[in-house]
Amino acid sequence: MYFSASYWIYMLPGILLVMFTSWYVKSAYRKWSKVPARSRISGHEAAQRLITRAGLYGVQIEGIRGEMSDHYDPRSKTLRLSQGVAQGSSVAALAIAAHELGHAMQDAEDYFPLTVRAAMVPMVNVGSTLGWILIMAGLFFNWLNIAWLGIAFFAGGALFALMTLPVEFDASARAKRLLAETGIIQTEEEQRGVNNVLNAAALTYVAALVTAVLQVLYYASLLSGRRR
């Protein structure tokens, strides 16, 4: 009932977009992870150099398992780099290391969108589960007000995805600028590679937003039909 043909009409574009962006990110990473940067420094060395340049002396660098599992943890002020990024000297490795360093810079500056997104995390964690329960219960028992409340929780997830966009775009912009200014990236080809890797990664957040909005619209249309 809740996954009828209309569900796929709403959600299929988002699902296809997520599949495309996943392929695009992996393709860009594979391509540029085979292209060594002329500077020949590793992702770990690049991150350390950028930490020093930005004066982020409290930020530590740690290794983490997995591929493309790199991230910055604002709670412990730790930049976690996967083995391929930390030890690699490819264009892709440098782009990813610099991007995560961009998040560390945002944290140090109390970048407003990052602060707002961090404050939303507890609400989104609860809302993603509670919203689903309220929608299903509301539809099953015909408690439409309860179901609309569930949609409101889902809308919070869409808002979180929206707030993620400026955070990620800004981190990528910082990465591109820092890599060029420090000479870590030296040629136009390397710059194209950095742009390719980071732009592909940014599309995943756009896909997440589109999917979240489509999900909210689907359940809103379902409830509107019940009201009529």
TAFENSUL-V852568 format. One record per helix or strand. SS is the DSSP state (~ for helix, > for strand). FROM is the first residue (numbers start at 1). TO is the last residue. If there is no record, write none. Layout:
ss from to
SS FROM TO
SS FROM TO
This chain:
ss from to
~ 5 32
> 36 36
~ 43 54
> 60 64
> 71 73
> 78 82
~ 83 87
> 90 90
~ 91 109
~ 112 141
~ 144 181
~ 188 227
